[in-house]
């Protein structure tokens, strides 16, 4: 593929960030990322931003990105999707041969949003699906369909929460680390039965920056890069009434593309660590099925605590998983460390979509 991850930077993650504006968070994360990647602003050719106007609170939100990134008078391309969608876009731009180094940016200032549920509800079809109730209704429907069609039980869904929140206790950047029991999760406030409040990620603030480049740029600038061997993306049916809610077709499509590009035939045997979207606990299990991942050590799935432990950062959520994968491959994950030479990073856009991305990241460039 010929695209490397030179370095990353973050600012966060916290339920509130009253001491910093979103611009300050982006600038701080960018400085960290550039230092980590060994590049200066002059050596970066442009940026890809994962932004939506509604979480930001004003129109054309990406217009406020160039200053913080140092990209004034440089191309900034905007993706209205998850951070990993932006990573895929940046990788394609680099593969054109017109760019050597690009920066990918996204952030969350969720604490500024007074009516988060109302904003999420706005993503639904205004005629057929935007009901006057919790936007998590679709997650409840999906959970019921998944339990009906799969081999999993509701208790096993709750165990995902228990494991991920416990793993996050050892993660200094995860604000929601805690110790729960299965009974705690099942007995929490019901939101969309049988979905309870503890079964989905709570919002957090933070900024995530990644610096991508050619293999040559990685050799020239970066001290400890890692390498993309495959990236795929896909979506399930956008019409809710025509979608099979017991599975993630978007994940299956994205995975097959990423596996083909990276030459992976048996993901469970060929990949060491899995950073999988768990914005809803049942979705982690659903995504693993679509990824064809079975029989692996549970310790190697979201070893840093996932979004359940680290928070839902809107568009930046997938970027946090990439940051965690980078730390694992470098051996810098501290008490969350697992042995990994190759990692899978999965991102899901969230309800009401089934839009997903899968990236395979290697510690060393492998021959294709």
C-alpha positions, 0 to 999 in steps of 0.5 A, a space after each residue: 500500500 505504501 502509506 505509513 502512520 508517522 505519528 499521532 497526538 491527542 488532547 484529552 480525554 475528559 467528560 468536560 474540558 472547561 479549561 480549553 476551547 476546541 481550537 486550543 485542543 486541536 492546536 495542542 494535539 497537532 503540536 504533539 503529533 508533529 513532534 511525534 512524527 518528526 515533521 514541521 508544518 512546512 513539510 506537511 502538504 495538506 490536511 483531511 478533517 473529519 467534521 460535522 457542523 451540528 456537533 461543532 455548533 455552526 456552519 462550515 465548521 471545517 473553516 476553523 481547522 487550518 489555523 490550528 493545524 498550521 495549514 493556512 493556504 494549504 488544501 484541507 479536505 473534509 469528510 463528514 464521517 468518522 476519523 478512520 474515514 478521513 484516514 482512508 481518504 488521506 491514504 488514497 490522496 497519498 497514493 496518488 503521488 501528489 502528496 508526501 505528508 498529510 495530517 488527519 484531524 478530528 475533535 469532540 467538544 461534547 460538553 458544549 452540547 446541551 441536548 446531545 440526544 436531540 442532535 443524534 436524533 437529527 441524523 434519522 430520516 425526518 419523515 419515517 424514523 425521527 421519532 419523539 423519543 430517545 435516539 437509542 431506540 434503534 440500538 435497542 431494536 438492533 440488540 434484540 435482533 442480534 440476540 435473536 439471531 446470534 449465539 450470544 446472551 444479554 449477559 454476554 453483552 453485559 460482560 463486554 461492558 464489565 471487561 472494557 470499563 475494567 480495562 480502562 482503569 489502567 488507561 490514563 487517557 480513559 475517563 470512564 474506567 470503572 469496576 462493574 458487575 454483570 448485574 450492575 449493567 443489566 440493572 442500570 437505567 433502561 433506555 431502549 429495552 433491553 438496552 440499559 444506560 451502561 451498555 453504551 459509551 458516554 460522551 467525552 471531549 478531546 482532539 486527535 491528530 494523525 500524520 500520514 505519509 509515504 514510506 519514504 517520508 516515514 524513513 526520512 522523518 519518523 523515529 517510530 512509524 507503523 505501516 498500513 497494509 490495508 484499508 477498507 470501508 463499506 456501508 449497510 443499507 441506508 434505509 432502516 426498514 430494509 436493513 438486517 439489524 442482526 448484523 453489520 454488513 458495513 463491517 463485513 464489506 470493509 473487512 473483506 476489502 482490508 483483508 484482501 489488500 493486506 493478504 489476510 486469510 485468517 484474521 484470528 490467527 494473523 492479527 494480534 490486537 483488535 480495536 473494535 467499535 464498542 459504542 454500544 456493547 452488543 456492537 462489539 460482538 456484532 462487529 467481531 462476527 462481521 470481522 470473522 474474529 473468533 477464539 482470540 484472547 479477550 484481553 487482545 480485544 480493546 485492551 485499552 478499554 474501547 469507547 465504553 471506557 474512553 468515551 464517545 467522541 463523535 467523529 474522533 472516536 475511531 481516531 482514539 482506537 488508531 492512537 491506541 493501536 499505535 501505542 500497542 505496536 510501539 510497546 508504549 501502552 503501559 499497563 494496557 500493553 499486549 504483545 502485538 506486531 499487527 493490529 486491526 482498527 475498526 470504526 463505525 459511524 454510529 446510529 442510524 448508520 452502518 457505515 464502517 472502516 477497517 484498517 490493518 496496521 503493521 509494526 514493520 512494512 510487510 512484503 505484499 
